Amino acid sequence: MLKKIYNWSSSWTGTIVIVLTIIFFVAQAFVIPSGSMKNTLLIGDMLFVKKFAYGVPTPTIPWIEVKVLPDFKGNGHLIEGERPKRGDIVVFRYPHNPDIHYVKRAVATSGDTIFLKNKILYLHPKEGNDFVKTEFKDYETIDLNGKLFVVSPYEKEHKGIHNDINVTKSYSNPKELFDMQEIVIPEDETFMMGDNRDHSNDSRFWGSVPYKYIVGKPWFIYFSWDDDYKIRWDRVFRTVESLEKDIDTTAEIKHEEGIY
């Protein structure tokens, strides 16, 4: 029996079935194409995404984005799972063009209230004030109309989050980078922002992301090289969580103009 399984898995048919099963249900390779997640994820990072982190997405053939099975449940997932948590880095399909994949950080989940003022993010979790007092006790908070809002709720834990001091309020910079009125995140949606806050095309511009577009969570980097094609060995076979701990917040960050 084992010999038959081995022979089948060694055949072209078996190999293709195994590879497609892994791609459809377990892990898929992605390349970071832009600097919107600097310095957490860098341009040239090649990583595997854990596709079962938030359930199993309806399988599609990579690169040509052809669905293998119908979306039976109407939520983009063959098997429904957990939703992204606050602070997670998430790979998802761009809601306005699902063939394009984005990677950003979840900063608010359904029922949360957020707003932006002078680039600063304010978060009131749906669990309420007591939750803020216990879970965000080390963070600055403000009271607005009886609601406690956490000021910059992720920067202490995730050192890659930063602003570009050269991006200031002017006619040439989008207003969405600086201020956003108070909103409540809709049911089963997640508000995403890039760690490179002043250069990220994210939910501030096109809204929160429904669960149906969630693909998975970065697992580990299997290869990485810089713009000069020099291998960044210090990033190879590292999880994103471990890389975050090593981020040097004093190092100078080079920013490309625009949002991406």
KACOR-V191096 format. One record per residue. RES is the residue in one small letter. PSI is psi in degrees with one decimal (none if undefined). OMEGA is omega in radians with two decimals (999 if undefined). Layout:
res/psi/omega
RES/PSI/OMEGA
RES/PSI/OMEGA
//
This chain:
res/psi/omega
m/-48.2/3.14
l/-36.3/3.13
k/-39.1/3.12
k/-41.8/3.11
i/-43.0/3.14
y/-44.9/-3.14
n/-39.9/3.13
w/-44.5/-3.13
s/-23.8/3.13
s/-14.1/3.14
s/165.4/3.11
w/-42.4/-3.14
t/-48.2/-3.14
g/-42.7/-3.14
t/-45.3/-3.14
i/-43.8/3.14
v/-43.7/-3.13
i/-45.7/-3.13
v/-45.5/-3.13
l/-36.3/3.09
t/-42.6/3.11
i/-45.9/-3.12
i/-41.6/-3.08
f/-38.7/-2.92
f/-17.7/-3.00
v/-64.5/-3.04
a/150.1/3.10
q/142.5/-3.11
a/138.1/3.06
f/154.6/3.08
v/134.9/3.10
i/113.4/-3.03
p/-15.1/-3.05
s/173.7/-3.08
g/20.6/-3.06
s/-16.1/3.13
m/14.0/3.04
k/146.7/-0.18
n/24.4/3.09
t/-53.2/3.03
l/138.3/-3.04
l/154.7/3.03
i/129.2/-3.12
g/-6.8/3.01
d/130.9/3.08
m/121.9/-2.99
l/157.0/2.99
f/136.9/3.11
v/129.0/3.11
k/105.7/-3.01
k/-11.7/-3.14
f/10.0/-3.09
a/-33.2/-3.11
y/38.9/-3.01
g/-175.4/3.14
v/112.5/-3.14
p/152.0/3.03
t/121.6/-3.00
p/139.2/3.05
t/155.1/3.08
i/122.0/-3.11
p/156.7/3.08
w/-44.8/3.11
i/-9.8/3.02
e/44.5/3.07
v/127.9/-3.13
k/135.5/3.11
v/-34.7/3.14
l/155.6/3.07
p/160.7/3.06
d/82.4/-3.00
f/-39.4/-3.04
k/-8.8/-3.14
g/10.1/3.13
n/16.0/3.07
g/7.4/-3.07
h/135.0/3.06
l/-42.4/3.06
i/122.5/-3.11
e/146.0/-3.12
g/-160.7/3.10
e/157.1/3.03
r/158.5/3.08
p/142.6/3.11
k/158.3/3.08
r/131.3/3.12
g/-14.6/3.12
d/145.1/2.91
i/129.3/-2.97
v/137.5/2.97
v/130.4/-3.09
f/166.6/3.08
r/137.2/3.11
y/119.1/-3.03
p/-29.4/-3.10
h/-6.7/3.03
n/85.9/-3.01
p/-10.8/3.09
d/-15.3/-3.11
i/134.1/3.10
h/139.2/3.06
y/157.7/2.98
v/122.5/-3.12
k/179.4/3.10
r/135.6/3.06
a/119.2/-3.11
v/-14.5/3.10
a/143.1/-3.13
t/175.3/-3.01
s/131.8/-3.13
g/-17.6/3.10
d/152.9/3.06
t/131.6/3.14
i/158.4/2.91
f/166.6/-3.10
l/133.4/3.12
k/117.5/-3.12
n/46.1/3.11
k/-9.3/-3.07
i/131.6/3.12
l/134.7/3.08
y/131.7/-3.06
l/127.9/2.94
h/103.5/-3.12
p/150.4/-3.10
k/-20.2/-3.13
e/-18.1/3.03
g/-174.6/-3.00
n/-40.2/-3.14
d/-37.4/3.10
f/-42.2/3.12
v/-43.1/-3.08
k/-32.9/-3.11
t/-42.7/-3.03
e/-20.3/-3.12
f/35.8/-3.06
k/-21.8/-3.14
d/2.9/-3.11
y/154.0/3.02
e/139.0/3.10
t/157.2/3.03
i/149.7/3.13
d/119.3/3.10
l/111.2/3.13
n/39.8/3.08
g/-1.8/3.11
k/131.7/3.06
l/122.5/3.10
f/134.7/3.07
v/131.8/-3.12
v/124.1/-3.12
s/67.8/-2.92
p/-5.7/-3.03
y/-8.5/-2.96
e/-25.8/3.11
k/-38.7/-3.09
e/-30.0/-3.05
h/96.0/-2.96
k/-9.8/3.12
g/-13.7/3.14
i/129.1/-3.10
h/166.7/3.03
n/156.5/3.09
d/114.2/-3.07
i/-17.7/-3.14
n/-11.0/3.11
v/108.9/-3.10
t/165.8/-3.14
k/119.2/3.10
s/169.5/-3.11
y/-22.9/-3.07
s/-11.9/-3.13
n/135.7/-3.10
p/136.5/-3.12
k/-24.6/-3.12
e/-21.0/3.12
l/-19.6/-2.98
f/-45.0/-3.04
d/143.4/3.06
m/131.4/-3.12
q/161.7/-3.10
e/130.9/3.10
i/156.1/3.01
v/129.3/-3.10
i/127.5/-3.11
p/162.7/3.14
e/132.9/3.06
d/31.5/3.06
e/161.3/-3.10
t/134.8/3.11
f/123.4/-3.04
m/140.8/3.02
m/146.8/3.06
g/151.8/3.12
d/-29.1/3.06
n/75.4/-2.82
r/-37.7/-3.05
d/2.1/-3.13
h/27.8/-3.07
s/128.3/3.03
n/104.0/-2.98
d/-159.3/-3.02
s/-19.2/3.08
r/-26.5/-3.09
f/-34.4/-3.03
w/14.5/2.98
g/174.6/-3.10
s/163.6/-3.01
v/118.7/3.08
p/152.5/-3.12
y/-31.6/-3.07
k/-20.2/-3.12
y/-2.0/-3.11
i/129.2/-3.10
v/-49.2/-3.10
g/-162.1/-3.04
k/134.9/3.09
p/134.0/-3.07
w/-68.5/3.08
f/158.9/3.12
i/123.0/-3.13
y/-15.7/3.09
f/153.1/3.13
s/135.8/3.01
w/158.6/-3.08
d/-171.0/-3.09
d/-21.8/3.13
d/12.2/3.13
y/29.2/3.02
k/130.4/-3.07
i/131.0/3.08
r/84.2/-3.04
w/-27.1/-3.11
d/-8.9/3.14
r/-14.8/-3.05
v/133.7/-3.13
f/36.3/3.07
r/142.6/3.01
t/157.9/3.12
v/-38.5/-3.14
e/-41.5/-3.14
s/-35.0/3.12
l/-36.1/3.14
e/-35.9/-3.11
k/-24.3/-3.08
d/2.6/-3.09
i/129.5/3.11
d/105.9/-3.08
t/-11.2/3.13
t/-11.0/-3.10
a/144.8/3.12
e/136.9/3.14
i/127.0/3.08
k/125.6/-3.12
h/134.1/2.97
e/147.2/-3.12
e/152.8/3.06
g/-176.0/3.08
i/147.4/-3.05
y/none/999
//
